[in-house]
Amino acid sequence: MMGLGALAMIVGVGITGCKQPPSCLDAPECRKLGRCSVGPKRVCVIASDRDCQQSDPCRIEGRCTFEDDACVAGTDEGCRASEHCHKSGLCEARAGVCVNLARELYPACAQSCKTDGLCAQKGGQCVALSDYHCRRSSEAKADPDSACGQQGRCTAQNGVCVATAEEDCGKSAACRRAGECVLQDGRCVATAETCKASEVCSRLGKCGVKDGRCVPRSSADCRQSIFCQNEGECSVKGDECAVVSDADCRNSGPCKGFQRCRAENGACVK
């Protein structure tokens, strides 16, 4: 019969020799990676939102939601509480990470972003959420191909880019090319004076103004244009200069250089 002392010794060895489960909460990977729970193989794993919320990725990057065995940015609330939101403006959750929607350029909005500054997706629609979208630049000078650079619409208001400063209108390509240099009701428009100084006057004969854009006042404007000399577009038709008669062609380059002296379907032909 085993004595009590021997039994105590055996039990003690058994107790002290048994491998205890790891304390994942105290492990470095809990704070660094969110691996705060003991997994099936006695290794530390991420098992819940609570694990993520105890980690640096949650505090710093807003990755506070457990998803597919990882901590991801699952809510705007998690992003807004993060250091990256306070320091870098990354305050909205999209596709598992925190982003700054005011600077986010969505592939689905590529075309509307290029032409109108509608670069972000919200409620299923492409919208402009910041002046950055309208200017496509954080520098003082806007991207020349942006809504700001092309049309002077440099300010985001109610989801669209609008013109708010005459200086922006004056710097735009639309001012130089089409005379649209004056601010009016959120857009840049043309005046009689700006039309006369614009490229569309010298090239296309559009030297007058109508409803805020440049148009030919008469065939006399058309006859002084480069396109009259080169293409025979010498007569006013609606709001454009066009090839209307054989006389337009006979006085132009196509007839003198290439014997295209007859008007047909809006062009000079042989």
C-alpha positions as CSV (number, residue, x, y, z in Angstrom):
1,M,0.0,0.0,0.0
2,M,1.3,3.4,-1.1
3,G,2.0,5.8,1.6
4,L,0.4,9.3,1.6
5,G,3.8,10.9,1.1
6,A,4.5,8.9,-2.0
7,L,1.0,9.6,-3.4
8,A,1.5,13.3,-2.7
9,M,4.8,13.2,-4.6
10,I,3.3,11.5,-7.6
11,V,0.3,13.9,-7.7
12,G,2.6,16.8,-7.3
13,V,4.8,15.7,-10.2
14,G,1.7,15.1,-12.3
15,I,0.4,18.6,-11.6
16,T,3.7,20.4,-12.1
17,G,4.5,18.4,-15.2
18,C,1.2,19.1,-17.0
19,K,1.5,21.6,-19.8
20,Q,-0.8,24.5,-19.1
21,P,-2.7,26.4,-21.9
22,P,-0.9,29.5,-23.1
23,S,-2.0,32.8,-21.8
24,C,-2.7,34.5,-25.2
25,L,-3.9,37.7,-23.6
26,D,-0.4,38.3,-22.3
27,A,1.4,37.2,-25.5
28,P,2.9,39.9,-27.8
29,E,0.8,38.7,-30.8
30,C,-2.4,39.6,-28.9
31,R,-1.5,43.3,-28.9
32,K,0.3,43.2,-32.3
33,L,-2.0,41.0,-34.3
34,G,-5.2,40.4,-32.3
35,R,-4.3,36.8,-31.6
36,C,-5.8,36.8,-28.1
37,S,-7.7,33.5,-28.0
38,V,-6.4,29.9,-27.6
39,G,-7.1,27.9,-30.7
40,P,-7.8,24.2,-31.2
41,K,-4.1,23.4,-31.5
42,R,-3.2,25.4,-28.4
43,V,-1.9,28.3,-30.5
44,C,-3.0,31.9,-30.2
45,V,-5.6,32.8,-32.8
46,I,-8.0,35.6,-33.7
47,A,-11.5,34.4,-32.8
48,S,-13.8,37.4,-32.3
49,D,-14.3,41.1,-32.7
50,R,-13.2,41.4,-29.1
51,D,-9.8,40.0,-30.0
52,C,-9.3,42.5,-32.8
53,Q,-10.5,45.4,-30.5
54,Q,-7.6,44.7,-28.1
55,S,-5.0,45.0,-30.8
56,D,-2.8,47.7,-32.3
57,P,-4.3,47.2,-35.8
58,C,-7.6,48.3,-34.3
59,R,-6.2,51.3,-32.4
60,I,-4.0,52.5,-35.2
61,E,-5.7,51.4,-38.5
62,G,-9.3,50.8,-37.5
63,R,-9.1,47.1,-38.2
64,C,-11.5,46.1,-35.3
65,T,-13.8,43.6,-37.0
66,F,-13.1,39.8,-37.1
67,E,-13.6,38.4,-40.6
68,D,-12.1,35.4,-42.4
69,D,-9.6,34.7,-39.6
70,A,-8.3,38.3,-39.7
71,C,-8.9,41.7,-38.3
72,V,-10.3,44.1,-40.9
73,A,-11.9,47.5,-41.0
74,G,-15.6,46.6,-41.0
75,T,-17.3,49.8,-39.7
76,D,-17.0,53.5,-40.1
77,E,-17.1,53.7,-36.3
78,G,-14.0,51.7,-36.0
79,C,-12.2,53.8,-38.6
80,R,-13.2,57.1,-37.0
81,A,-11.8,56.0,-33.6
82,S,-8.4,55.1,-35.1
83,E,-5.2,57.0,-35.2
84,H,-5.1,57.0,-39.0
85,C,-8.4,58.8,-39.0
86,H,-7.2,61.6,-36.7
87,K,-3.8,61.9,-38.4
88,S,-4.5,61.1,-42.1
89,G,-8.3,61.4,-42.6
90,L,-8.8,57.7,-43.2
91,C,-12.2,57.5,-41.6
92,E,-14.5,55.4,-43.7
93,A,-14.5,51.6,-44.0
94,R,-14.3,50.2,-47.6
95,A,-13.3,46.7,-48.6
96,G,-11.7,45.9,-45.3
97,V,-9.5,49.0,-44.9
98,C,-10.1,52.6,-43.8
99,V,-10.0,55.1,-46.5
100,N,-10.5,58.9,-47.1
101,L,-13.5,59.0,-49.4
102,A,-12.7,62.7,-50.1
103,R,-9.6,61.5,-51.9
104,E,-10.7,58.1,-53.1
105,L,-10.9,57.5,-56.8
106,Y,-13.3,54.7,-57.7
107,P,-12.6,52.7,-60.9
108,A,-16.3,52.5,-61.6
109,C,-16.4,56.3,-61.7
110,A,-13.3,56.7,-63.9
111,Q,-15.1,58.4,-66.8
112,S,-17.2,60.8,-64.8
113,C,-14.2,61.5,-62.6
114,K,-12.2,62.6,-65.6
115,T,-14.9,64.9,-67.1
116,D,-16.9,66.1,-64.1
117,G,-14.9,65.3,-60.9
118,L,-17.5,62.7,-59.8
119,C,-14.8,60.3,-58.5
120,A,-16.3,58.6,-55.4
121,Q,-19.2,56.2,-55.1
122,K,-21.9,56.9,-52.6
123,G,-25.4,55.4,-52.6
124,G,-24.7,53.7,-55.9
125,Q,-23.9,57.0,-57.6
126,C,-20.7,58.8,-58.6
127,V,-20.3,62.0,-56.7
128,A,-17.7,64.7,-55.9
129,L,-17.0,64.7,-52.1
130,S,-14.2,67.2,-52.0
131,D,-12.4,69.9,-53.9
132,Y,-9.7,67.3,-54.4
133,H,-12.1,65.4,-56.7
134,C,-12.8,68.6,-58.7
135,R,-9.2,69.5,-59.0
136,R,-7.7,66.0,-59.0
137,S,-4.7,67.6,-57.2
138,S,-3.8,68.7,-53.7
139,E,-1.4,71.2,-55.1
140,A,-2.2,74.9,-55.8
141,K,-2.4,74.2,-59.5
142,A,-5.2,71.9,-60.6
143,D,-4.8,69.0,-63.0
144,P,-5.2,70.5,-66.4
145,D,-7.6,67.7,-67.4
146,S,-9.8,68.0,-64.4
147,A,-13.2,69.7,-64.1
148,C,-11.4,72.6,-62.5
149,G,-8.6,72.8,-65.1
150,Q,-11.0,72.4,-68.1
151,Q,-14.1,74.3,-67.0
152,G,-13.2,76.3,-63.8
153,R,-15.5,74.1,-61.7
154,C,-13.1,73.7,-58.7
155,T,-15.4,73.4,-55.7
156,A,-17.4,70.4,-54.5
157,Q,-21.0,71.3,-53.4
158,N,-23.8,68.9,-52.9
159,G,-22.0,66.1,-54.7
160,V,-21.0,68.0,-57.8
161,C,-18.2,70.4,-58.9
162,V,-19.2,74.0,-59.4
163,A,-17.5,77.3,-60.2
164,T,-17.2,79.6,-57.2
165,A,-14.4,82.0,-58.2
166,E,-14.0,84.1,-61.3
167,E,-10.2,83.5,-61.0
168,D,-10.9,79.8,-61.5
169,C,-12.9,80.6,-64.6
170,G,-10.1,82.8,-66.0
171,K,-7.5,80.0,-65.5
172,S,-9.6,77.3,-67.2
173,A,-9.2,75.9,-70.7
174,A,-12.8,76.8,-71.4
175,C,-11.9,80.5,-71.0
176,R,-9.0,80.4,-73.4
177,R,-10.7,78.2,-76.0
178,A,-14.3,79.1,-75.7
179,G,-14.4,82.5,-74.0
180,E,-16.1,81.1,-70.9
181,C,-14.3,83.3,-68.4
182,V,-17.0,84.9,-66.2
183,L,-18.6,83.4,-63.1
184,Q,-22.4,83.2,-63.2
185,D,-24.6,80.9,-61.1
186,G,-22.0,78.3,-60.3
187,R,-20.6,78.0,-63.8
188,C,-18.2,79.9,-66.1
189,V,-19.9,81.7,-69.0
190,A,-18.9,83.7,-72.0
191,T,-19.5,87.4,-72.7
192,A,-19.3,89.4,-76.0
193,E,-15.9,90.7,-74.9
194,T,-14.4,87.3,-73.9
195,C,-15.7,85.6,-77.1
196,K,-13.9,88.1,-79.3
197,A,-10.6,87.3,-77.5
198,S,-11.1,83.5,-77.6
199,E,-9.8,80.8,-79.9
200,V,-13.3,79.9,-81.1
201,C,-13.6,83.4,-82.6
202,S,-10.4,83.2,-84.7
203,R,-10.8,79.5,-85.6
204,L,-14.6,79.0,-85.9
205,G,-16.0,82.5,-86.3
206,K,-17.8,82.3,-83.0
207,C,-17.3,85.9,-82.0
208,G,-20.7,86.8,-80.5
209,V,-22.5,85.5,-77.4
210,K,-25.7,83.6,-76.8
211,D,-26.9,82.1,-73.5
212,G,-23.4,82.3,-72.0
213,R,-21.6,80.7,-74.9
214,C,-19.8,81.9,-78.1
215,V,-21.7,81.8,-81.4
216,P,-21.2,83.5,-84.8
217,R,-23.2,86.7,-85.0
218,S,-23.4,86.6,-88.8
219,S,-21.7,85.1,-91.9
220,A,-19.2,88.0,-91.7
221,D,-17.8,86.4,-88.5
222,C,-17.5,83.1,-90.3
223,R,-15.7,84.5,-93.3
224,Q,-12.9,85.9,-91.1
225,S,-12.3,82.5,-89.5
226,I,-9.5,80.0,-90.1
227,F,-12.1,77.3,-90.9
228,C,-13.6,79.4,-93.7
229,Q,-10.2,79.7,-95.3
230,N,-9.2,76.0,-94.8
231,E,-12.6,74.2,-95.0
232,G,-15.0,76.5,-96.6
233,E,-17.2,77.0,-93.5
234,C,-18.0,80.5,-94.4
235,S,-21.8,80.9,-93.8
236,V,-23.7,81.0,-90.6
237,K,-26.1,78.2,-90.0
238,G,-27.9,78.1,-86.6
239,D,-25.1,78.7,-84.0
240,E,-22.3,77.4,-86.2
241,C,-20.3,78.3,-89.3
242,A,-20.9,75.8,-92.1
243,V,-20.4,75.1,-95.8
244,V,-23.7,76.2,-97.2
245,S,-23.1,77.1,-100.9
246,D,-20.7,76.6,-103.7
247,A,-19.6,80.2,-103.2
248,D,-18.3,79.2,-99.7
249,C,-16.1,76.5,-101.4
250,R,-14.9,78.6,-104.3
251,N,-13.4,81.2,-102.0
252,S,-11.6,78.7,-99.8
253,G,-8.5,76.6,-99.7
254,P,-10.2,73.3,-100.7
255,C,-11.1,74.7,-104.1
256,K,-7.9,76.6,-104.8
257,G,-5.6,73.8,-103.7
258,F,-7.6,70.6,-104.3
259,Q,-10.4,71.5,-106.8
260,R,-13.1,70.8,-104.2
261,C,-15.3,73.7,-105.3
262,R,-18.8,72.3,-104.9
263,A,-20.8,72.2,-101.6
264,E,-22.4,68.9,-100.8
265,N,-23.7,67.7,-97.4
266,G,-21.9,70.4,-95.5
267,A,-18.5,69.9,-97.1
268,C,-16.6,71.0,-100.2
269,V,-16.2,68.3,-102.8
270,K,-15.0,67.9,-106.4
